[in-house]
Amino acid sequence: MATAIYLEHYLDSIENLPCELQRNFTLMRDLDNRTEEKKAEIDKLAEEYIANVKNLASEQRVEHLQKIQNAYSKCKEFSDDKVQLAMQTYEMVDKHIRRLDADLARFENELKEKLELSSYESTDGRALKSKEKRGSRGRGRKGSDEDSPKKKKMKNSEALLPMQPSDVLDMPVDPNEPTYCLCHQVSYGEMIGCDNLDCPIEWFHFACVDLATKPKGKWFCPRCTQERKKK
């Protein structure tokens, strides 16, 4: 599912959320006001009872206290309604948050699957190119100029413009194009192949190995040179 579809569905699901929240908050504010009014009524009844308790008959005292009790019960009812509204509002928002989290998780899994598939295809392509290149190397290093990554690209070109290492930074990078050298960049400019058939890197840019011209005889990269010295 595309990103736009995820976003569209989520926006549709929360389209009425602002109105629902505003309704609940309005009801909660109304309950607050009614609770405050009822508390003021309780204070007034309590003051009247305290002021006149000595002059009230037993039945009048009970009746007055019952009024205060009823006012307290009504106040508690308003408070309970407000708590229920608050919980409903919280669940309403939390439901949309959980859906967003689930959509993000599904979208992330889809991206991972696409990246894994792309990486698998890229690995197969690189393995095939590496196999072809090793086969051409086995036929002789002398003709390595024709088999280098850059020469292969230039076979169908009528003219070649000089390229500097810095120019690569401005070029669009094909994720499926193999990389070479110590710098792990694509092939460009003059390149030289290591004469160690087991060299893991194989091809190097002149500038990265401090070469201005192609050396005579066999040439080994810095890594393979160190390995040969250890032996």
Disulfide bonds with the S-S distance in Angstrom:
none
